[in-house]
Amino acid sequence: MDQDAIPEDLDRRIDALTERSTLTRSRIIEDALSNGRTLAWQERWVAGIEQGLAEADRGEFASEDELAAVLNRYAAG
């Protein structure tokens, strides 16, 4: 293996993230190095977004009462 090469398993994971998101390989690597966001963290983030989009596609939204409960729970006061 080339000393500067990324291990094959990480390379495949980065490629998979680029296919599942709008991020480029460079942005994924930069995010990991600059912001400490591991590849596993980025994979979970993208999976969460995909899950949220799928729920929205199914019409699964929070009700106004559910939103109010969350906002009230975290409101300063």
C-alpha positions as CSV (number, residue, x, y, z in Angstrom):
1,M,0.0,0.0,0.0
2,D,1.2,3.5,-0.9
3,Q,2.3,5.4,2.3
4,D,-0.1,8.2,1.4
5,A,-3.0,6.1,0.4
6,I,-6.2,5.8,2.4
7,P,-6.9,2.2,3.5
8,E,-9.4,0.4,1.2
9,D,-12.1,0.1,3.8
10,L,-12.1,3.8,4.6
11,D,-11.9,4.6,0.9
12,R,-15.0,2.6,0.2
13,R,-16.8,4.2,3.1
14,I,-15.9,7.7,1.9
15,D,-17.2,6.7,-1.6
16,A,-20.4,5.5,-0.1
17,L,-20.9,8.8,1.7
18,T,-20.3,10.8,-1.4
19,E,-23.0,8.7,-3.2
20,R,-25.5,9.2,-0.3
21,S,-24.9,12.9,0.2
22,T,-24.1,16.1,-1.6
23,L,-20.6,16.1,-0.1
24,T,-17.4,15.6,-2.1
25,R,-14.6,13.3,-1.0
26,S,-12.5,16.3,-0.1
27,R,-15.2,17.9,2.0
28,I,-15.8,14.6,4.0
29,I,-12.0,14.3,4.7
30,E,-11.7,18.0,5.5
31,D,-14.7,17.8,7.9
32,A,-13.0,14.9,9.7
33,L,-9.7,16.6,10.0
34,S,-10.8,20.1,10.7
35,N,-13.9,19.5,12.8
36,G,-13.1,16.1,14.4
37,R,-16.1,14.5,12.8
38,T,-15.2,10.9,12.4
39,L,-16.3,8.9,9.4
40,A,-18.7,7.0,11.6
41,W,-20.2,10.2,12.9
42,Q,-20.7,11.4,9.3
43,E,-22.3,8.1,8.3
44,R,-24.7,8.4,11.2
45,W,-25.5,12.0,10.3
46,V,-26.3,11.0,6.7
47,A,-28.4,8.1,7.9
48,G,-30.4,10.4,10.2
49,I,-31.0,12.8,7.3
50,E,-32.1,9.9,5.1
51,Q,-34.4,8.6,7.8
52,G,-36.0,12.1,8.3
53,L,-36.5,12.5,4.6
54,A,-38.2,9.1,4.4
55,E,-40.5,10.0,7.3
56,A,-41.4,13.2,5.6
57,D,-42.1,11.4,2.3
58,R,-44.5,9.2,4.3
59,G,-46.2,12.3,5.8
60,E,-44.9,11.6,9.3
61,F,-44.6,15.1,10.7
62,A,-44.8,16.2,14.3
63,S,-48.1,17.8,15.3
64,E,-48.4,21.4,16.5
65,D,-48.9,20.1,20.1
66,E,-45.8,17.9,19.8
67,L,-43.7,20.8,18.6
68,A,-45.0,23.1,21.3
69,A,-44.1,20.5,23.9
70,V,-40.5,20.3,22.7
71,L,-40.2,24.1,22.5
72,N,-41.7,24.6,25.9
73,R,-39.3,22.0,27.4
74,Y,-36.3,23.9,26.2
75,A,-37.6,27.4,26.5
76,A,-35.6,29.7,28.8
77,G,-37.4,30.7,31.9
